[in-house]
Amino acid sequence: MPSPQPLCEDAASIVASRTDALLVYKDEIVTSSPQKLFRYLVDAVSEAGFKVLVSREPTISPLSIGEVGDVKGYLMAESQPREVYSPYSQYRAIGYTLIAVSILLLVAGIALIIQGSIAGGILSFIIFIILLVVGITLKDKHLFESLILQLWIRGEVYRTRAARESAIDTSLRSSVIRSGLVSELRLTIAVTKIYTKNSGLCRTVVDVEASHDVKNLFEILVENIKTKILPRIEVPLTTDEVKARAMREIGIEERIGTIVDIEEKLERLKRLYDRGLISKDEYESLRKKLLEEHLLGSSS
């Protein structure tokens, strides 16, 4: 039984060109870490029984427009190649039979020449060569069946305004830093069945098709990604969300509750203003509310 060789380099382009046989899933994703998303996807592909052949983790290439970058990542994986036995095993059986017959004809040809029948010997040699060539060709006839999965991550990454200030309270530092980059991505996954054969040191693609068993596996893979992978992706905080979280940390919300320590809260509010997380108007308005609440609380 022949062992499958590695896929030839042009396999990916051949498979991608057969759009009629591809099962495709697309989704729009917003995340702060394309690399983390890609690692989760690689794990999901491996758990589904695919061997990763090509893996290019997303990289950020700068564009000419401000603080915007181009994100691209790619993955190609293959399931375990399985030799297709029918009808190719029959071809091999016929091939071995023809080789055996050709050897007998060679022996017969030699015997005829020894006996003086030159014409009969030459005819036997000609038939021997023909049968030997056909026999070797059929003996080596084989085909492998496997699934090819290709995954693309493409999109843009840009810097948010919240990243301009990261020196706020320690408890908020990681959230502010994470919110500095936002990636808007298009995730594309394509799966199809391929038939390949050994050709020298690699396998060439003979045919591409979509089948029912491929569809079932594809749906399971997509469902796994939608329910287990995508919910784990961290969506970056917006500037307003960072600001609101910082204000909640010092006990100031849209509706200010009971004031426990007015001096401490006024100091924290001033630090937010000094660091640029709130505007002067917001600072004055919140400061006024704090003082009013304090006075009301004192009078009651």
Secondary structure, 3 states (H helix, E strand, C coil): CCCCCCECCCHHHHHHHCHHHCEEEEEEEEECCHHHHHHHHHHHHHHCCEEEEEEEEEEEEECCCCCEEEEEEEEEEEECCEECCCCHHHHHHHHHHHHHHHHHHHHHHHHHHHCCCHHHHHHHHHHHHHHHHHHHHHHCCCCEEEEEEEEEEEEEEEECHHHHCCCCCHHHHHHHHHCCEEEEEEEEEEEEEEEEEEECCEEEEEEEECCHHHHHHHHHHHHHHHHHHHHHCCCCCCHHHHHHHHHHHCCCCCCCCCCCCHHHHHHHHHHHHHCCCCCHHHHHHHHHHHHHHHHHHHHC
